[in-house]
């Protein structure tokens, strides 16, 4: 009986640690995005990376291309954009090395008021014990079809 209890505790701790590792990567990525630190942002990705938008897919085969994409994304934000925060992060783990993350976020002004919110799905891969984003897909809603 003790052995089963130890196995359950170990498994629970392993899942909690895995989740925290993924959340930590997303937090660090979000911080780099808020600071417009393009050299840091690109380190959270595995290449080739893709942005799947409603009308097209944009690919980045290298860090240089991804920096250009992020300069465009950040450049399109209003001047009063200050930072973003995650509101909710749901994670599905697939075969121990792929994670699908559905995340809701809010964007803030300098005075700490929310001016926008959104959602995105991140596909992440475990490479050399580090989680890396390989696909990012903004969305407005998810509908389950039965």
One Martini backbone bead per residue (centre of mass of N, CA, C, O) as a GRO file, in nm:
protein
  146
    1UNK     BB    1   0.058   0.063  -0.021
    2UNK     BB    2   0.299   0.257   0.002
    3UNK     BB    3   0.395   0.233  -0.290
    4UNK     BB    4   0.145   0.358  -0.422
    5UNK     BB    5   0.164   0.627  -0.277
    6UNK     BB    6   0.446   0.708  -0.383
    7UNK     BB    7   0.371   0.701  -0.682
    8UNK     BB    8   0.148   0.918  -0.670
    9UNK     BB    9   0.323   1.145  -0.560
   10UNK     BB   10   0.537   1.147  -0.782
   11UNK     BB   11   0.343   1.197  -1.019
   12UNK     BB   12   0.228   1.467  -0.916
   13UNK     BB   13   0.502   1.616  -0.908
   14UNK     BB   14   0.577   1.582  -1.205
   15UNK     BB   15   0.335   1.737  -1.322
   16UNK     BB   16   0.380   2.003  -1.171
   17UNK     BB   17   0.662   2.056  -1.290
   18UNK     BB   18   0.588   2.055  -1.588
   19UNK     BB   19   0.391   2.288  -1.574
   20UNK     BB   20   0.591   2.499  -1.458
   21UNK     BB   21   0.788   2.494  -1.693
   22UNK     BB   22   0.588   2.605  -1.901
   23UNK     BB   23   0.504   2.862  -1.751
   24UNK     BB   24   0.787   2.985  -1.732
   25UNK     BB   25   0.828   3.022  -2.034
   26UNK     BB   26   0.580   3.206  -2.077
   27UNK     BB   27   0.665   3.428  -1.882
   28UNK     BB   28   0.936   3.498  -2.018
   29UNK     BB   29   0.819   3.562  -2.293
   30UNK     BB   30   0.626   3.788  -2.195
   31UNK     BB   31   0.847   3.972  -2.085
   32UNK     BB   32   0.998   4.009  -2.352
   33UNK     BB   33   0.760   4.132  -2.502
   34UNK     BB   34   0.716   4.382  -2.318
   35UNK     BB   35   1.032   4.477  -2.378
   36UNK     BB   36   1.120   4.416  -2.673
   37UNK     BB   37   1.310   4.142  -2.663
   38UNK     BB   38   1.406   3.986  -2.940
   39UNK     BB   39   1.657   3.817  -2.851
   40UNK     BB   40   1.480   3.658  -2.642
   41UNK     BB   41   1.225   3.558  -2.778
   42UNK     BB   42   1.369   3.354  -2.985
   43UNK     BB   43   1.456   3.143  -2.748
   44UNK     BB   44   1.140   3.018  -2.726
   45UNK     BB   45   1.208   2.868  -3.001
   46UNK     BB   46   1.134   2.648  -3.264
   47UNK     BB   47   1.270   2.535  -3.573
   48UNK     BB   48   1.028   2.593  -3.736
   49UNK     BB   49   0.799   2.859  -3.716
   50UNK     BB   50   0.442   2.935  -3.648
   51UNK     BB   51   0.168   3.147  -3.766
   52UNK     BB   52  -0.177   3.090  -3.716
   53UNK     BB   53  -0.403   3.237  -3.896
   54UNK     BB   54  -0.708   3.275  -4.036
   55UNK     BB   55  -0.569   3.351  -4.345
   56UNK     BB   56  -0.272   3.252  -4.243
   57UNK     BB   57   0.074   3.152  -4.271
   58UNK     BB   58   0.364   3.217  -4.071
   59UNK     BB   59   0.706   3.176  -4.127
   60UNK     BB   60   1.006   3.071  -3.929
   61UNK     BB   61   1.339   2.954  -3.989
   62UNK     BB   62   1.456   3.192  -3.805
   63UNK     BB   63   1.552   3.437  -3.593
   64UNK     BB   64   1.545   3.675  -3.787
   65UNK     BB   65   1.252   3.639  -3.886
   66UNK     BB   66   1.122   3.652  -3.602
   67UNK     BB   67   1.209   3.938  -3.533
   68UNK     BB   68   1.046   4.073  -3.759
   69UNK     BB   69   0.770   3.980  -3.664
   70UNK     BB   70   0.786   4.113  -3.376
   71UNK     BB   71   0.824   4.403  -3.471
   72UNK     BB   72   0.545   4.414  -3.602
   73UNK     BB   73   0.368   4.342  -3.363
   74UNK     BB   74   0.474   4.566  -3.168
   75UNK     BB   75   0.428   4.808  -3.372
   76UNK     BB   76   0.100   4.764  -3.364
   77UNK     BB   77   0.100   4.870  -3.097
   78UNK     BB   78   0.029   5.086  -2.880
   79UNK     BB   79   0.201   5.327  -2.701
   80UNK     BB   80   0.048   5.235  -2.419
   81UNK     BB   81   0.188   4.988  -2.406
   82UNK     BB   82   0.339   4.773  -2.144
   83UNK     BB   83   0.186   4.486  -2.075
   84UNK     BB   84   0.144   4.135  -1.995
   85UNK     BB   85  -0.105   3.888  -1.883
   86UNK     BB   86  -0.199   3.600  -1.750
   87UNK     BB   87  -0.521   3.451  -1.687
   88UNK     BB   88  -0.495   3.167  -1.852
   89UNK     BB   89  -0.371   2.816  -1.825
   90UNK     BB   90  -0.388   2.543  -2.052
   91UNK     BB   91  -0.269   2.195  -2.038
   92UNK     BB   92  -0.154   1.960  -2.283
   93UNK     BB   93  -0.016   1.638  -2.286
   94UNK     BB   94   0.190   1.482  -2.546
   95UNK     BB   95   0.400   1.231  -2.519
   96UNK     BB   96   0.594   1.422  -2.314
   97UNK     BB   97   0.686   1.646  -2.577
   98UNK     BB   98   0.395   1.775  -2.605
   99UNK     BB   99   0.228   2.097  -2.598
  100UNK     BB  100  -0.098   2.231  -2.533
  101UNK     BB  101  -0.175   2.583  -2.518
  102UNK     BB  102  -0.424   2.766  -2.350
  103UNK     BB  103  -0.437   3.129  -2.360
  104UNK     BB  104  -0.503   3.404  -2.153
  105UNK     BB  105  -0.492   3.766  -2.202
  106UNK     BB  106  -0.362   4.086  -2.092
  107UNK     BB  107  -0.349   4.432  -2.166
  108UNK     BB  108  -0.145   4.712  -2.064
  109UNK     BB  109  -0.099   5.004  -1.929
  110UNK     BB  110   0.091   5.224  -1.750
  111UNK     BB  111  -0.167   5.241  -1.533
  112UNK     BB  112  -0.276   4.929  -1.507
  113UNK     BB  113  -0.479   4.908  -1.741
  114UNK     BB  114  -0.704   4.752  -1.932
  115UNK     BB  115  -0.732   4.735  -2.310
  116UNK     BB  116  -0.687   4.416  -2.360
  117UNK     BB  117  -0.776   4.089  -2.502
  118UNK     BB  118  -0.684   3.731  -2.531
  119UNK     BB  119  -0.601   3.442  -2.743
  120UNK     BB  120  -0.388   3.139  -2.739
  121UNK     BB  121  -0.209   2.889  -2.914
  122UNK     BB  122   0.044   2.663  -2.797
  123UNK     BB  123   0.311   2.487  -2.936
  124UNK     BB  124   0.517   2.248  -2.766
  125UNK     BB  125   0.865   2.145  -2.718
  126UNK     BB  126   1.086   1.904  -2.598
  127UNK     BB  127   1.429   2.025  -2.570
  128UNK     BB  128   1.666   1.951  -2.375
  129UNK     BB  129   1.470   2.022  -2.123
  130UNK     BB  130   1.311   2.232  -2.314
  131UNK     BB  131   1.064   2.459  -2.379
  132UNK     BB  132   0.921   2.511  -2.710
  133UNK     BB  133   0.802   2.707  -2.955
  134UNK     BB  134   0.629   2.625  -3.285
  135UNK     BB  135   0.327   2.734  -3.230
  136UNK     BB  136   0.101   3.010  -3.312
  137UNK     BB  137  -0.260   3.079  -3.217
  138UNK     BB  138  -0.489   3.294  -3.257
  139UNK     BB  139  -0.810   3.351  -3.078
  140UNK     BB  140  -1.165   3.374  -2.987
  141UNK     BB  141  -1.258   3.060  -3.015
  142UNK     BB  142  -1.371   2.742  -2.887
  143UNK     BB  143  -1.510   2.450  -3.051
  144UNK     BB  144  -1.684   2.165  -2.977
  145UNK     BB  145  -1.714   1.870  -3.166
  146UNK     BB  146  -1.953   1.581  -3.178
   0.00000   0.00000   0.00000
